[in-house]
Amino acid sequence: MVGAGGAAFLYYQSDWRAPAPAKNLRNPLPPNNDVIGAGMMLYMDHCQGCHGENGDGKGPKAEQLSVAPANFTDAHAMAAVTDGELFWKIAHGRRPMPSFKDKLTDEERWQLVVYIRTFAPKLKPGASPQS
């Protein structure tokens, strides 16, 4: 099924590009329980309403938006996005998603990136988007 998930993927990948330097940013935080827990709390407060409890883009506010929120459970889409791109997108936002640059610290945005990564299973090496 492509539907809304495919539309969200296309929007997320094609129309909203982070600048090249952002793609190369490395997350300074380890994906440990403390960082994931802090990211989960931030996600619940700032992201869950649109992106959903399970990160699938189906939060209670999603239907009211002009653009479908990203589906963080899509392993292929998430594998194509670097941590730096996620960090940049969280910081800068793009309608209808707000900017969090002045609302969250750099550390908090990196914690969100770590937590968001927990929604999608890791792809096995050599896996193709069609598999």
C-alpha positions in Angstrom: 0.0 0.0 0.0 1.5 3.3 -1.1 -1.3 5.8 -0.2 -0.6 8.4 2.4 2.7 6.8 3.5 4.0 7.1 0.0 2.8 10.7 -0.2 4.5 11.5 3.1 7.7 9.8 1.9 7.7 11.8 -1.3 7.1 15.1 0.6 9.7 14.2 3.2 12.4 13.1 0.7 11.8 15.3 -2.4 10.3 18.6 -1.3 12.1 19.3 1.9 15.8 19.0 1.6 18.3 19.9 4.2 21.4 21.8 3.0 24.4 19.6 2.2 26.3 20.7 5.4 23.4 19.5 7.6 23.4 16.1 6.0 26.9 15.5 7.3 26.2 16.5 10.9 26.9 13.7 13.3 24.8 13.0 16.4 27.0 13.5 19.4 24.7 11.5 21.7 24.8 7.8 22.1 21.6 5.8 21.6 21.5 4.7 25.2 18.5 4.3 27.5 18.9 7.8 29.1 19.0 9.6 25.7 16.1 7.5 24.3 14.1 8.2 27.5 14.7 11.9 27.3 13.9 11.9 23.5 10.7 10.0 24.2 9.5 12.6 26.7 10.2 15.4 24.2 8.5 13.5 21.4 5.4 13.0 23.6 5.3 16.7 24.3 6.1 18.1 20.9 5.7 15.5 18.1 3.2 12.8 19.0 0.1 14.9 18.2 1.0 14.9 14.5 3.4 12.0 14.1 1.5 9.6 16.3 2.2 7.6 19.3 4.0 4.9 17.2 5.7 7.4 14.9 3.5 6.3 11.9 2.4 9.8 11.0 -1.1 9.2 12.2 -1.4 11.4 15.3 -4.7 12.9 16.3 -3.9 16.2 14.6 -2.5 14.6 11.3 -5.8 14.7 9.4 -6.1 18.5 10.0 -2.7 19.1 8.3 -2.2 20.2 4.7 0.7 17.7 4.4 0.9 14.2 5.9 3.5 14.0 8.8 6.5 11.8 8.2 6.1 8.2 8.9 9.1 7.3 11.1 8.3 3.6 11.0 9.2 3.3 7.3 12.6 1.7 7.4 13.5 2.5 3.8 12.5 6.2 4.1 14.3 6.6 7.4 17.5 4.8 6.1 17.6 7.5 3.3 17.7 10.4 5.9 20.8 11.2 7.9 20.7 12.1 11.6 21.9 15.6 10.5 19.0 16.0 8.2 16.5 15.0 10.9 18.2 17.4 13.3 18.0 20.2 10.7 14.4 19.6 9.9 13.4 19.6 13.6 15.3 22.8 14.1 13.9 24.7 11.0 10.5 23.1 10.5 8.4 23.6 7.4 4.7 24.3 7.2 2.8 22.8 8.7 5.6 21.6 11.1 6.8 24.4 13.3 10.5 25.2 13.9 11.9 24.0 17.2 15.2 25.9 17.0 14.0 28.4 19.7 11.9 25.9 21.6 14.4 23.1 22.1 18.2 23.1 22.8 20.6 21.4 20.4 20.9 18.5 22.9 17.1 18.1 23.0 16.9 18.0 19.3 19.6 15.4 19.1 17.7 13.4 21.8 14.6 13.5 19.5 16.7 12.2 16.6 17.8 9.2 18.7 14.3 8.5 19.8 12.8 8.9 16.3 15.3 6.3 15.1 13.8 3.7 17.4 10.5 3.6 15.4 12.0 2.1 12.2 13.7 -1.3 12.2 17.2 -1.3 10.8 17.6 -2.5 7.3 19.8 -5.4 6.7 22.8 -4.7 4.4 21.9 -5.1 0.8 18.2 -4.7 1.4 16.5 -2.9 -1.5 13.5 -0.5 -1.2 11.4 -3.1 -3.2 12.1 -5.9 -0.7 
